[in-house]
């Protein structure tokens, strides 16, 4: 019995030892496994992610600092200054990560004794928060313990949310009488403090840059050691030297980054009070004009206090832009357009007239030599003024009338429904159920004519008959007609080859493409063939005629021709960075012989015996080509009381000289004088004046010869003495 008992005890002990050994093995294996995972993780962090963490460390240590570097200048094509910068004194404040509100308030009080600060930017909320800071005990007594406990009982509120709710109740209970106890001196302190508190840590915030007197600048400079974070520096003001609207405007430091674009700019190391382009060229070329901020490396101690600042990268001014626009020619065309619109406004039937446009391009390069828009308006005293409306050349669209006829004939050639030189009969078109449609010069007869004569005399009916053929329609006088609606698409696609009804690709934001009519009936197809259905912009008209002038290449228009480094001496431009050359967007489908044939027809418009522009261009001392246009339209402009009234758009396109075109031009005068069915070819008259002005300036200055090297150009003063102060941009409907 004893032997059995001893054996059982030995067996149990062995089992226990085996179990302990097994558990120890599992424990050691687990520890080994955990150490292996830890080693692998450390290896992953060091080898795979090490560089990322180093970059992150550098990103947090190396901070772009707003040193207010000057934006790039903008010059015209001859090197004249269009937009410049002017330095001015500024006072800034930079807070640290460890800076407390009380410290900023103390510095604000010190600054208020040294400078004068406007208080118009101080809001009611600012005053309430400031009053709370000045009267903390009294302020928080406005919230009872019962109310505080009720808020504490809400478990969904975090401590931060709880404080917000309490502060909200306090603000609501601050009386007007209590706010009135804030003195003018304290308001000035508040105005300074709110600027100091609005920026990020380590990012200089402008406290005052407008009208900083030399005395203020000197007083603050003498006491910089007493006010940690305060600095005196130089800010730069943007000064346009031309009223040309497409130059655009920048925001001021007070405005800072537009709220709608805040995330975009903040992600690119901008600060909230940075100047940014807010319209047109300034906006389009923001990345180039802005410049690069100084990058500093902040060395901190264990408490996060900055002990040393090391400059990693010196800030650089923005790069300069050289435009394609010639200031002298631009000023002359602006004068012609302004004079014309004021002259026309005195005529009968001019009540709807309020704008006019001219665009002049180099047909081979796409360089916009002149872009003019003028619009009548009222000043603050109700007096009539003429505002710059250059951006209307690519943001507004109109029916363009007969200037579309060269494209209609070229479409006929391309689609195989018309032969060069083919004769068709011009006669009134009478479709059952609609009013007769005819050419202005022929209301009742039958006149055979070929395509060149049709352009010369501006035959509507010749275009109508091309439209019938495109729509597979058989015309019989006084009978209904069926059309293939696909003809609308055929015409529109063909017009698009020239740039009509599609984006031109201009290097400016906000381009419009026009509107397409929706009623796909036979009568509307005929209207489309003569430019009285869809709408197009003046810039599209210029691209269209350029395409014909250069032999069939649609060239992308552009207003910037060069990007240059900033000038080092203020006398010559900086070195060339980028030269923007011609970009061919597409070739039209027509043959070279077809295009040359159409150009001859457009030449006959000016010089032919029956040319529709002969009385205006027939005596010109140059050879050119063009097309007149008058669109009979229904008014839907800004004067809503006149919606539905009949009026006209007077238009013109052309190019000169004929053999080797230097310019292609487009004129649009919407809602021109129209009285009892009588009107004048005002667009053609203005076109002749513009072309004469171009050649007169060329003759006076001599043919443009590039005497200077492409990397060395002299900076010239602005063409006019115009100086536009910051924040004076006018908005025009």
ABEGO torsion letter per residue (X at the ends): XAAAAAAAAAAAAAAAAAAAAAAAAAAAAAAAAAAAAAAAAAAAAAAAAAAAAAAAAAAAABBBBBAGBBBBBBBBAAGBBABBBBBBBBBBBBBBAABBAAAAAAAAAAAAAABBBBAAABBAAAAAAAAAAABAAAAAAABBAAAAAAAAABAABBAAAAAAAAAAAAAAABBAAAAAABBAAAAAAAAAAAAAAABBBGBBBBABABGBBAAAAAAAAAAAAABBGBBBBBBBBBBBABABAAAEBBBBAAAEBBAAAAAAAAAAGBBAABBBBABEAAAAAAAAAAEBBBBBBBBBBAAGBBABBBBABBBBBBBBBBBABBAAAAAAAAAAAAAAAAAAAABBGAAABABBBBBBBBAAAGBBABBBBBBBBBBAAGBBBBBBAAAAAAABBBBAEAAAAAAAAAAAAAAGABBBGBBBBBBBBBBBGBBBBBBAABAABBBBBBAAAAAAAGBAAAAAAAAAAAAGBBBBBGBBBBBBAAAAAAAAAAAAAAGBGBBAGBBBBGBBAEBBBABBBAAAAAAAAAGAABBBBAAAAAAAAAAAAAGGBBBBBBABABBBBBBAAGABBBBBABBBBBBBABBBABBAAAAAAAAAAAAAAAABAABAAAAAAAABABBBBBBBBBBBBBBABABAAABGBBBBBBBBBBBOBAABBABBBBBBBBGBBBBGGBBBBAAAAAAAAAAAAAAAAAAAAEBBBBABBAABBBBBBBABABBBBBGABBBBX
